[in-house]
Amino acid sequence: MPKLINPREGREFVLRKAQEHNVRFIRLWFSDINGLLKSFAITIDELEETLTRGKGFDGSSIEGFARSDESEMRAYPDASTFELLPWRPKENAVARMFADIRTLDGKPFEGDPRNCLKRQLRRVAQLGYTFYVAPEFEYYYFQNPTGTQTLDRGGYFDLTPLDVASDLRRETVLTLEEMGIGVESSHHEVAPSQHEIDLRYTDALTMADNAMTYRLVVKEIAMKNGVYATFMPKPLKDENGSGMHVHQSLFQGDKNVFYDRKDRSRLSRTAKHYIAGLLRHAPELCIVTNQWVNSYKRLIPGFEAPVYRYWARKNTSALVRVPSHRPGNESETRAELRSPDGACNPYLAYAVMLAAGLEGIRNRYPLPDPVEENVVEMGEAERAKRGIGTLPQSLGEAIAIAQKSRFLKDALGPHIYHSLIENKKIEWAKYCAQITDYELQNYLPVL
């Protein structure tokens, strides 16, 4: 768990910082069930009272929150998340704080995604562990939000002049660092106008807040420069989709419990059970980690995204990969889940990943052998023989799997579980009712 801040010290810190930087407005940020950032602003005059008593708002207007007869919610800002917004004017500055949502009687609201993650982190803390994550976010730059005209024809690791977005990435990284968010690296990705910025690992709650901030910063810097950035999983049908590969590990103090130097694979029993949990529950996770209709246009063979459930060390198409670490750097031992996309809700995604891993540890799930061969070319009979299953191939299939999952209901809590399924059923029904260009072009002339 992240280091707890004394509430009084937190309030005093925020009030002092706000005064030092001439802050006039404070935006309270939180997430709806789909992971879309929500915000409302208070003035500096309201700050001290809001830090103590929270601020009320209508929860029935937020997707997945509450019915109209129980709509009153209160947002309690987390003092440890106070940061200035660098893209706003220095005079009459604007700051932000993430908020925890509570009911009128002060209890944590069970429909708050941030609270869902906190609940899973309390579980892992009781086992003596801290859950660390490091996501690799991919995204596209387009000329405008109404089309998919790219900015370049560059490829993997390409640099100027092919990579005309180098300055956009640079400005984005500098802005993230100005907000206290560590960045490991950035580069052009495989597809034209596709890019990646990797965040430095930290505890899962901080990272979920960072992920929400990251997506906004990428879009703000793009808009400032007259272009559009999108985390849509598959905007170009003939190019790779955009994923959010999530590196994850468990620590006890400074010790990475995923590492065991005595084991041939250098993986501890805890790590093996954890990875087995990810593999077993991966289809159930998909309604969270790949929650949009478009998410499943990415999870198809031939575009580097995982389709089959297996793990590997070198096979870059594996669902779970265990990257090699440098000798003497055992703390780098980790599992990389490659199926999520950057358009998911990071609070819920990290919560269900952790829950799946803990199920593997608790039930001592056995880890199958790694698969380094090309699984796509293996053939269905051979895959079945080796116990290699698949991920859902559509949102409809993911919904059907989720509806039967007791594990997912326990991981998310009944409120979020039912709200998410109902939300996704509506999305799927609307999509299925559409008449696409493909149908008109291929069926109308011949049927």
VEXPA-490255 format. One line per field, with one value per residue (C-alpha): residue in one letter; x, y, z; residue number from 1. Coordinates in nm, 3 decimals. Each point is the difference from the previous one (the first is absolute). Layout:
N
r	(A | ...) $
east	(X | ...) $
north	(Y | ...) $
up	(Z | ...) $
k	(NUM | ...) $
% end
This chain:
447
r	(M | P | K | L | I | N | P | R | E | G | R | E | F | V | L | R | K | A | Q | E | H | N | V | R | F | I | R | L | W | F | S | D | I | N | G | L | L | K | S | F | A | I | T | I | D | E | L | E | E | T | L | T | R | G | K | G | F | D | G | S | S | I | E | G | F | A | R | S | D | E | S | E | M | R | A | Y | P | D | A | S | T | F | E | L | L | P | W | R | P | K | E | N | A | V | A | R | M | F | A | D | I | R | T | L | D | G | K | P | F | E | G | D | P | R | N | C | L | K | R | Q | L | R | R | V | A | Q | L | G | Y | T | F | Y | V | A | P | E | F | E | Y | Y | Y | F | Q | N | P | T | G | T | Q | T | L | D | R | G | G | Y | F | D | L | T | P | L | D | V | A | S | D | L | R | R | E | T | V | L | T | L | E | E | M | G | I | G | V | E | S | S | H | H | E | V | A | P | S | Q | H | E | I | D | L | R | Y | T | D | A | L | T | M | A | D | N | A | M | T | Y | R | L | V | V | K | E | I | A | M | K | N | G | V | Y | A | T | F | M | P | K | P | L | K | D | E | N | G | S | G | M | H | V | H | Q | S | L | F | Q | G | D | K | N | V | F | Y | D | R | K | D | R | S | R | L | S | R | T | A | K | H | Y | I | A | G | L | L | R | H | A | P | E | L | C | I | V | T | N | Q | W | V | N | S | Y | K | R | L | I | P | G | F | E | A | P | V | Y | R | Y | W | A | R | K | N | T | S | A | L | V | R | V | P | S | H | R | P | G | N | E | S | E | T | R | A | E | L | R | S | P | D | G | A | C | N | P | Y | L | A | Y | A | V | M | L | A | A | G | L | E | G | I | R | N | R | Y | P | L | P | D | P | V | E | E | N | V | V | E | M | G | E | A | E | R | A | K | R | G | I | G | T | L | P | Q | S | L | G | E | A | I | A | I | A | Q | K | S | R | F | L | K | D | A | L | G | P | H | I | Y | H | S | L | I | E | N | K | K | I | E | W | A | K | Y | C | A | Q | I | T | D | Y | E | L | Q | N | Y | L | P | V | L) $
east	(0.000 | 0.119 | 0.131 | -0.286 | -0.002 | -0.130 | -0.324 | 0.089 | 0.350 | -0.155 | -0.244 | 0.274 | 0.225 | -0.273 | -0.102 | 0.361 | 0.073 | -0.316 | 0.099 | 0.361 | -0.104 | -0.291 | -0.251 | -0.348 | -0.183 | 0.027 | -0.140 | -0.119 | 0.055 | -0.161 | -0.090 | -0.333 | -0.045 | 0.141 | 0.318 | -0.097 | 0.140 | -0.259 | 0.071 | -0.152 | 0.175 | -0.009 | 0.150 | 0.285 | -0.250 | -0.169 | 0.319 | 0.048 | -0.356 | -0.001 | 0.316 | -0.182 | -0.360 | 0.014 | -0.215 | -0.342 | -0.108 | -0.274 | 0.115 | -0.292 | 0.157 | 0.318 | 0.005 | -0.022 | -0.034 | -0.349 | -0.372 | -0.183 | -0.153 | 0.345 | 0.194 | 0.167 | 0.372 | 0.297 | 0.347 | 0.282 | 0.328 | 0.312 | 0.255 | 0.292 | -0.110 | 0.017 | 0.178 | -0.003 | -0.124 | 0.298 | -0.209 | -0.208 | 0.115 | 0.244 | -0.205 | -0.319 | 0.143 | -0.205 | 0.080 | -0.153 | -0.062 | -0.143 | -0.305 | -0.142 | -0.378 | -0.204 | -0.366 | -0.168 | 0.073 | 0.373 | 0.039 | 0.210 | -0.233 | 0.006 | -0.043 | 0.319 | 0.270 | 0.277 | -0.155 | -0.020 | 0.377 | 0.061 | -0.200 | 0.222 | 0.312 | -0.117 | -0.028 | 0.354 | 0.133 | -0.146 | 0.221 | 0.300 | 0.038 | 0.011 | -0.131 | 0.210 | -0.092 | 0.161 | -0.216 | 0.114 | -0.260 | -0.034 | -0.206 | -0.045 | 0.031 | -0.242 | -0.052 | -0.341 | -0.261 | -0.230 | 0.237 | 0.305 | 0.246 | 0.339 | 0.283 | 0.276 | 0.091 | 0.255 | 0.055 | 0.149 | 0.260 | 0.012 | 0.132 | -0.024 | -0.095 | -0.230 | -0.099 | -0.147 | -0.163 | 0.332 | -0.063 | -0.353 | 0.135 | 0.276 | -0.245 | -0.228 | 0.282 | 0.114 | -0.355 | -0.044 | 0.327 | -0.102 | -0.305 | 0.215 | -0.062 | 0.312 | 0.061 | 0.226 | 0.012 | -0.190 | 0.020 | -0.179 | -0.191 | -0.040 | -0.294 | 0.001 | -0.071 | -0.009 | 0.200 | 0.083 | 0.097 | 0.089 | -0.056 | 0.246 | -0.134 | -0.165 | -0.275 | -0.328 | -0.216 | 0.252 | 0.038 | -0.375 | -0.012 | 0.305 | -0.166 | -0.307 | 0.226 | 0.217 | -0.292 | -0.116 | 0.351 | 0.053 | -0.327 | 0.062 | 0.344 | -0.133 | -0.289 | 0.233 | 0.202 | -0.300 | -0.023 | -0.204 | 0.121 | -0.207 | 0.026 | -0.262 | 0.114 | -0.022 | -0.049 | 0.171 | -0.118 | 0.325 | 0.238 | 0.077 | -0.237 | 0.102 | 0.050 | 0.085 | 0.248 | 0.005 | 0.315 | -0.081 | 0.178 | -0.044 | 0.247 | 0.054 | 0.182 | 0.292 | -0.013 | -0.161 | -0.185 | -0.028 | 0.373 | 0.161 | 0.365 | -0.021 | -0.270 | 0.108 | -0.235 | 0.091 | -0.371 | -0.125 | -0.299 | -0.191 | 0.077 | -0.100 | -0.332 | -0.061 | 0.062 | -0.219 | -0.277 | 0.033 | -0.018 | -0.297 | -0.212 | 0.106 | -0.331 | -0.192 | 0.226 | -0.072 | -0.322 | 0.218 | 0.336 | -0.158 | -0.335 | -0.096 | -0.142 | 0.311 | 0.231 | -0.060 | 0.103 | 0.349 | 0.000 | 0.036 | 0.291 | 0.264 | 0.019 | 0.226 | -0.287 | -0.064 | -0.279 | 0.090 | 0.054 | 0.358 | 0.314 | 0.354 | 0.331 | 0.097 | -0.324 | -0.133 | -0.348 | -0.056 | -0.281 | 0.241 | 0.368 | 0.278 | 0.268 | 0.361 | 0.180 | 0.359 | 0.227 | -0.006 | -0.331 | -0.241 | -0.244 | -0.081 | -0.162 | -0.360 | -0.294 | -0.124 | -0.368 | -0.032 | -0.375 | -0.127 | -0.044 | 0.051 | -0.371 | -0.088 | -0.067 | 0.342 | -0.146 | -0.218 | 0.263 | 0.271 | -0.253 | -0.109 | 0.356 | 0.108 | -0.307 | 0.075 | 0.360 | -0.104 | -0.247 | 0.289 | 0.209 | -0.284 | -0.105 | 0.355 | -0.091 | 0.265 | 0.187 | 0.020 | 0.324 | 0.091 | -0.071 | 0.259 | -0.132 | -0.233 | -0.339 | -0.199 | 0.168 | -0.028 | -0.348 | -0.314 | 0.059 | 0.353 | -0.116 | -0.273 | 0.246 | 0.226 | -0.287 | 0.033 | -0.335 | -0.112 | -0.114 | -0.354 | -0.033 | -0.269 | -0.148 | -0.310 | 0.208 | 0.179 | -0.335 | -0.125 | 0.316 | -0.022 | -0.364 | 0.103 | 0.304 | -0.022 | 0.366 | -0.067 | -0.297 | 0.214 | 0.289 | -0.208 | -0.267 | -0.370 | -0.073 | 0.274 | -0.040 | -0.371 | 0.033 | 0.287 | -0.179 | -0.319 | 0.201 | 0.180 | -0.318 | -0.147 | 0.315 | 0.002 | -0.369 | 0.045 | 0.299 | -0.181 | -0.286 | 0.233 | 0.009 | 0.369 | 0.168 | 0.138 | -0.352 | -0.122 | 0.304 | 0.002 | -0.366 | -0.210 | 0.128 | -0.051 | -0.282) $
north	(0.000 | 0.358 | 0.189 | 0.145 | 0.373 | 0.145 | 0.177 | 0.315 | 0.011 | -0.059 | 0.288 | 0.234 | -0.100 | 0.063 | 0.334 | 0.116 | -0.111 | 0.162 | 0.330 | -0.018 | -0.057 | 0.244 | -0.278 | 0.135 | -0.316 | -0.364 | -0.276 | -0.314 | -0.301 | -0.342 | -0.281 | -0.134 | -0.374 | 0.013 | 0.175 | 0.337 | 0.287 | 0.213 | 0.335 | 0.300 | 0.309 | 0.179 | 0.340 | 0.053 | 0.136 | -0.343 | -0.203 | -0.027 | -0.108 | -0.243 | -0.167 | -0.069 | -0.061 | -0.080 | 0.154 | -0.116 | -0.087 | -0.189 | -0.362 | -0.100 | 0.196 | -0.211 | -0.325 | -0.301 | 0.197 | 0.025 | 0.014 | 0.332 | -0.091 | -0.041 | 0.252 | 0.221 | -0.075 | 0.179 | 0.028 | 0.000 | 0.121 | -0.207 | 0.255 | -0.213 | 0.049 | 0.382 | 0.119 | 0.314 | -0.031 | 0.121 | 0.081 | 0.255 | 0.362 | 0.061 | 0.300 | -0.117 | -0.351 | -0.320 | -0.312 | -0.345 | -0.265 | -0.346 | -0.056 | -0.300 | -0.027 | -0.056 | -0.018 | 0.266 | -0.199 | 0.007 | -0.362 | -0.084 | -0.029 | -0.355 | 0.124 | 0.209 | -0.167 | 0.151 | -0.157 | -0.335 | 0.006 | 0.107 | -0.298 | -0.243 | 0.180 | -0.048 | -0.372 | -0.024 | 0.214 | -0.248 | -0.264 | 0.227 | 0.100 | 0.324 | -0.015 | 0.186 | 0.064 | 0.169 | 0.047 | 0.048 | 0.223 | 0.005 | 0.261 | 0.172 | 0.359 | 0.106 | 0.327 | 0.052 | -0.189 | -0.066 | -0.211 | -0.224 | 0.202 | -0.076 | 0.244 | -0.224 | -0.327 | -0.096 | -0.339 | -0.154 | 0.228 | 0.227 | 0.351 | 0.333 | 0.069 | -0.304 | 0.052 | 0.350 | -0.049 | -0.012 | 0.349 | -0.095 | -0.294 | 0.214 | 0.266 | -0.270 | -0.165 | 0.334 | 0.082 | -0.338 | 0.042 | 0.350 | -0.162 | -0.250 | -0.296 | -0.201 | -0.101 | -0.287 | 0.056 | 0.110 | -0.097 | -0.038 | -0.327 | -0.245 | 0.161 | 0.340 | 0.281 | -0.248 | 0.082 | -0.135 | 0.157 | -0.235 | 0.109 | -0.085 | -0.269 | 0.095 | -0.127 | -0.081 | 0.279 | 0.269 | -0.156 | -0.005 | 0.372 | 0.052 | -0.191 | 0.223 | 0.306 | -0.143 | -0.043 | 0.357 | 0.145 | -0.183 | 0.144 | 0.350 | 0.030 | -0.136 | 0.248 | 0.286 | -0.086 | -0.029 | -0.380 | -0.276 | -0.288 | -0.314 | -0.313 | -0.174 | -0.365 | -0.052 | 0.317 | -0.131 | -0.336 | -0.095 | 0.110 | -0.112 | 0.103 | 0.192 | -0.195 | 0.066 | -0.273 | -0.015 | -0.113 | -0.115 | -0.137 | -0.052 | 0.125 | -0.061 | 0.313 | 0.029 | -0.366 | -0.106 | -0.320 | -0.100 | -0.083 | -0.325 | -0.051 | -0.371 | -0.067 | -0.090 | 0.257 | 0.252 | 0.026 | -0.058 | -0.218 | 0.318 | 0.137 | -0.326 | -0.017 | 0.369 | -0.044 | -0.311 | 0.211 | 0.257 | -0.271 | -0.182 | 0.308 | 0.197 | -0.055 | 0.133 | 0.306 | 0.103 | 0.187 | 0.229 | -0.001 | 0.005 | 0.160 | 0.152 | -0.150 | 0.129 | -0.175 | -0.336 | 0.135 | 0.017 | -0.353 | -0.186 | -0.201 | 0.177 | 0.333 | -0.080 | 0.001 | -0.316 | -0.234 | -0.323 | -0.068 | -0.104 | 0.146 | 0.031 | 0.174 | 0.092 | -0.051 | 0.353 | -0.126 | -0.164 | 0.114 | 0.013 | 0.058 | -0.018 | 0.241 | -0.086 | 0.213 | 0.111 | -0.208 | 0.146 | 0.178 | -0.253 | 0.280 | 0.022 | -0.347 | 0.053 | -0.130 | 0.199 | -0.036 | 0.102 | -0.015 | 0.328 | 0.310 | 0.361 | 0.079 | -0.208 | 0.124 | -0.027 | -0.022 | -0.297 | -0.157 | -0.001 | -0.120 | -0.307 | -0.084 | -0.004 | -0.199 | -0.262 | -0.030 | -0.034 | -0.274 | -0.185 | 0.037 | -0.091 | -0.309 | -0.092 | -0.014 | -0.200 | 0.190 | -0.181 | -0.011 | 0.311 | 0.000 | 0.157 | -0.138 | 0.181 | -0.090 | 0.132 | -0.252 | -0.280 | -0.114 | -0.035 | -0.365 | 0.068 | 0.306 | -0.204 | -0.276 | 0.251 | 0.170 | 0.332 | 0.178 | 0.324 | 0.343 | 0.113 | 0.105 | 0.264 | 0.218 | -0.219 | -0.307 | 0.191 | 0.099 | -0.360 | -0.117 | 0.280 | -0.078 | -0.348 | 0.114 | -0.015 | 0.102 | 0.324 | 0.088 | -0.043 | 0.197 | 0.298 | -0.009 | -0.052 | 0.366 | 0.049 | -0.355 | 0.039 | 0.360 | -0.087 | -0.297 | 0.199 | 0.285 | -0.237 | -0.186 | 0.331 | 0.080 | -0.344 | 0.018 | 0.340 | -0.126 | -0.313 | 0.215 | 0.198 | -0.058 | 0.033 | 0.109 | -0.353 | -0.146 | 0.255 | -0.048 | -0.380 | -0.104 | 0.272 | -0.065 | -0.377 | -0.076) $
up	(0.000 | -0.061 | 0.299 | 0.198 | 0.057 | 0.323 | -0.101 | 0.192 | -0.149 | -0.340 | 0.039 | 0.120 | -0.290 | -0.258 | 0.150 | 0.013 | -0.358 | -0.129 | 0.161 | -0.122 | -0.363 | -0.010 | -0.065 | -0.071 | -0.110 | 0.105 | -0.216 | 0.175 | -0.227 | 0.014 | -0.239 | -0.117 | -0.047 | -0.356 | 0.109 | -0.148 | 0.204 | 0.178 | 0.161 | 0.168 | 0.132 | 0.332 | 0.079 | 0.242 | 0.255 | 0.013 | 0.025 | 0.376 | 0.070 | -0.294 | 0.130 | 0.326 | -0.102 | -0.369 | -0.269 | -0.108 | -0.354 | -0.187 | -0.032 | -0.222 | -0.286 | 0.008 | -0.200 | 0.231 | 0.323 | 0.147 | -0.070 | 0.022 | 0.337 | 0.158 | -0.204 | 0.259 | 0.027 | 0.150 | -0.150 | 0.256 | -0.153 | 0.061 | 0.123 | -0.119 | -0.363 | -0.004 | -0.316 | -0.210 | -0.359 | -0.206 | -0.308 | 0.193 | 0.058 | 0.285 | 0.109 | 0.169 | -0.024 | -0.014 | 0.202 | 0.010 | 0.262 | -0.043 | 0.213 | 0.181 | -0.027 | 0.313 | 0.088 | 0.214 | 0.317 | -0.081 | -0.109 | -0.309 | -0.299 | -0.133 | -0.359 | 0.009 | -0.218 | 0.213 | 0.309 | -0.183 | -0.054 | 0.359 | 0.120 | -0.193 | 0.125 | 0.357 | -0.074 | -0.132 | 0.286 | 0.249 | -0.163 | 0.053 | -0.366 | -0.196 | -0.358 | -0.256 | -0.362 | -0.300 | -0.313 | -0.359 | -0.166 | -0.380 | -0.182 | -0.338 | -0.119 | -0.274 | -0.182 | 0.162 | 0.207 | -0.296 | -0.212 | 0.005 | -0.208 | 0.153 | 0.070 | -0.134 | -0.169 | 0.261 | 0.157 | 0.311 | 0.166 | -0.305 | 0.056 | -0.181 | -0.276 | -0.008 | 0.364 | -0.013 | 0.340 | 0.190 | 0.136 | 0.105 | 0.199 | 0.146 | 0.120 | 0.138 | 0.196 | 0.142 | 0.107 | 0.167 | 0.189 | 0.105 | 0.159 | 0.189 | -0.234 | -0.079 | -0.362 | -0.108 | -0.375 | -0.310 | -0.365 | -0.332 | -0.018 | -0.289 | -0.179 | -0.174 | 0.248 | 0.292 | 0.311 | 0.344 | 0.332 | 0.285 | 0.360 | 0.278 | 0.234 | 0.327 | 0.229 | -0.175 | 0.147 | -0.089 | -0.345 | -0.062 | 0.083 | -0.223 | -0.284 | 0.013 | 0.000 | -0.279 | -0.239 | 0.059 | -0.039 | -0.331 | -0.131 | 0.140 | -0.160 | -0.329 | -0.003 | 0.090 | -0.312 | -0.229 | -0.026 | 0.163 | 0.219 | 0.055 | 0.213 | -0.212 | -0.008 | -0.379 | -0.206 | -0.318 | -0.130 | -0.177 | 0.277 | 0.354 | 0.274 | 0.312 | 0.319 | 0.362 | 0.095 | 0.379 | 0.181 | 0.352 | 0.304 | 0.374 | 0.259 | 0.369 | 0.107 | -0.242 | -0.102 | -0.328 | 0.092 | -0.367 | -0.011 | 0.115 | -0.090 | 0.089 | -0.256 | -0.353 | -0.147 | 0.274 | 0.081 | 0.351 | 0.081 | 0.075 | -0.347 | -0.170 | 0.183 | -0.072 | -0.373 | -0.002 | 0.154 | -0.277 | -0.267 | 0.152 | 0.059 | -0.310 | -0.188 | 0.301 | 0.020 | -0.357 | 0.070 | 0.214 | -0.180 | -0.349 | 0.063 | -0.335 | -0.320 | -0.175 | 0.248 | -0.172 | -0.341 | 0.156 | 0.145 | -0.329 | -0.147 | -0.204 | 0.183 | 0.300 | 0.250 | 0.205 | -0.106 | 0.179 | 0.370 | 0.068 | 0.148 | -0.131 | 0.048 | -0.355 | -0.193 | -0.046 | -0.095 | 0.339 | 0.226 | 0.295 | -0.055 | 0.260 | -0.125 | 0.075 | 0.257 | 0.026 | 0.229 | 0.348 | -0.063 | 0.146 | 0.086 | -0.372 | -0.001 | -0.108 | -0.199 | -0.298 | -0.088 | -0.366 | -0.065 | 0.156 | -0.212 | 0.103 | -0.022 | 0.306 | 0.352 | 0.170 | 0.350 | -0.088 | -0.227 | 0.268 | 0.257 | -0.200 | -0.110 | 0.363 | 0.101 | -0.268 | 0.114 | 0.363 | -0.097 | -0.159 | 0.316 | 0.236 | -0.196 | -0.110 | -0.367 | -0.192 | -0.269 | -0.336 | -0.195 | -0.201 | -0.373 | -0.228 | -0.331 | -0.238 | 0.150 | -0.297 | -0.231 | 0.255 | -0.099 | 0.208 | 0.095 | 0.125 | 0.195 | 0.165 | 0.084 | 0.174 | 0.182 | -0.182 | 0.016 | -0.159 | 0.109 | -0.086 | -0.363 | 0.051 | 0.270 | -0.012 | 0.084 | 0.279 | 0.149 | -0.005 | 0.179 | 0.256 | 0.080 | 0.117 | 0.198 | 0.378 | 0.011 | -0.187 | 0.220 | 0.312 | -0.151 | -0.111 | 0.267 | -0.084 | -0.083 | -0.260 | -0.132 | -0.080 | -0.121 | -0.233 | -0.153 | -0.057 | -0.154 | -0.236 | -0.097 | -0.115 | -0.199 | -0.161 | -0.091 | -0.164 | -0.197 | -0.118 | -0.130 | -0.230 | -0.376 | -0.093 | -0.322 | -0.029 | -0.013 | -0.254 | -0.224 | 0.010 | 0.037 | -0.166 | -0.355 | 0.015 | 0.242) $
k	(1 | 2 | 3 | 4 | 5 | 6 | 7 | 8 | 9 | 10 | 11 | 12 | 13 | 14 | 15 | 16 | 17 | 18 | 19 | 20 | 21 | 22 | 23 | 24 | 25 | 26 | 27 | 28 | 29 | 30 | 31 | 32 | 33 | 34 | 35 | 36 | 37 | 38 | 39 | 40 | 41 | 42 | 43 | 44 | 45 | 46 | 47 | 48 | 49 | 50 | 51 | 52 | 53 | 54 | 55 | 56 | 57 | 58 | 59 | 60 | 61 | 62 | 63 | 64 | 65 | 66 | 67 | 68 | 69 | 70 | 71 | 72 | 73 | 74 | 75 | 76 | 77 | 78 | 79 | 80 | 81 | 82 | 83 | 84 | 85 | 86 | 87 | 88 | 89 | 90 | 91 | 92 | 93 | 94 | 95 | 96 | 97 | 98 | 99 | 100 | 101 | 102 | 103 | 104 | 105 | 106 | 107 | 108 | 109 | 110 | 111 | 112 | 113 | 114 | 115 | 116 | 117 | 118 | 119 | 120 | 121 | 122 | 123 | 124 | 125 | 126 | 127 | 128 | 129 | 130 | 131 | 132 | 133 | 134 | 135 | 136 | 137 | 138 | 139 | 140 | 141 | 142 | 143 | 144 | 145 | 146 | 147 | 148 | 149 | 150 | 151 | 152 | 153 | 154 | 155 | 156 | 157 | 158 | 159 | 160 | 161 | 162 | 163 | 164 | 165 | 166 | 167 | 168 | 169 | 170 | 171 | 172 | 173 | 174 | 175 | 176 | 177 | 178 | 179 | 180 | 181 | 182 | 183 | 184 | 185 | 186 | 187 | 188 | 189 | 190 | 191 | 192 | 193 | 194 | 195 | 196 | 197 | 198 | 199 | 200 | 201 | 202 | 203 | 204 | 205 | 206 | 207 | 208 | 209 | 210 | 211 | 212 | 213 | 214 | 215 | 216 | 217 | 218 | 219 | 220 | 221 | 222 | 223 | 224 | 225 | 226 | 227 | 228 | 229 | 230 | 231 | 232 | 233 | 234 | 235 | 236 | 237 | 238 | 239 | 240 | 241 | 242 | 243 | 244 | 245 | 246 | 247 | 248 | 249 | 250 | 251 | 252 | 253 | 254 | 255 | 256 | 257 | 258 | 259 | 260 | 261 | 262 | 263 | 264 | 265 | 266 | 267 | 268 | 269 | 270 | 271 | 272 | 273 | 274 | 275 | 276 | 277 | 278 | 279 | 280 | 281 | 282 | 283 | 284 | 285 | 286 | 287 | 288 | 289 | 290 | 291 | 292 | 293 | 294 | 295 | 296 | 297 | 298 | 299 | 300 | 301 | 302 | 303 | 304 | 305 | 306 | 307 | 308 | 309 | 310 | 311 | 312 | 313 | 314 | 315 | 316 | 317 | 318 | 319 | 320 | 321 | 322 | 323 | 324 | 325 | 326 | 327 | 328 | 329 | 330 | 331 | 332 | 333 | 334 | 335 | 336 | 337 | 338 | 339 | 340 | 341 | 342 | 343 | 344 | 345 | 346 | 347 | 348 | 349 | 350 | 351 | 352 | 353 | 354 | 355 | 356 | 357 | 358 | 359 | 360 | 361 | 362 | 363 | 364 | 365 | 366 | 367 | 368 | 369 | 370 | 371 | 372 | 373 | 374 | 375 | 376 | 377 | 378 | 379 | 380 | 381 | 382 | 383 | 384 | 385 | 386 | 387 | 388 | 389 | 390 | 391 | 392 | 393 | 394 | 395 | 396 | 397 | 398 | 399 | 400 | 401 | 402 | 403 | 404 | 405 | 406 | 407 | 408 | 409 | 410 | 411 | 412 | 413 | 414 | 415 | 416 | 417 | 418 | 419 | 420 | 421 | 422 | 423 | 424 | 425 | 426 | 427 | 428 | 429 | 430 | 431 | 432 | 433 | 434 | 435 | 436 | 437 | 438 | 439 | 440 | 441 | 442 | 443 | 444 | 445 | 446 | 447) $
% end
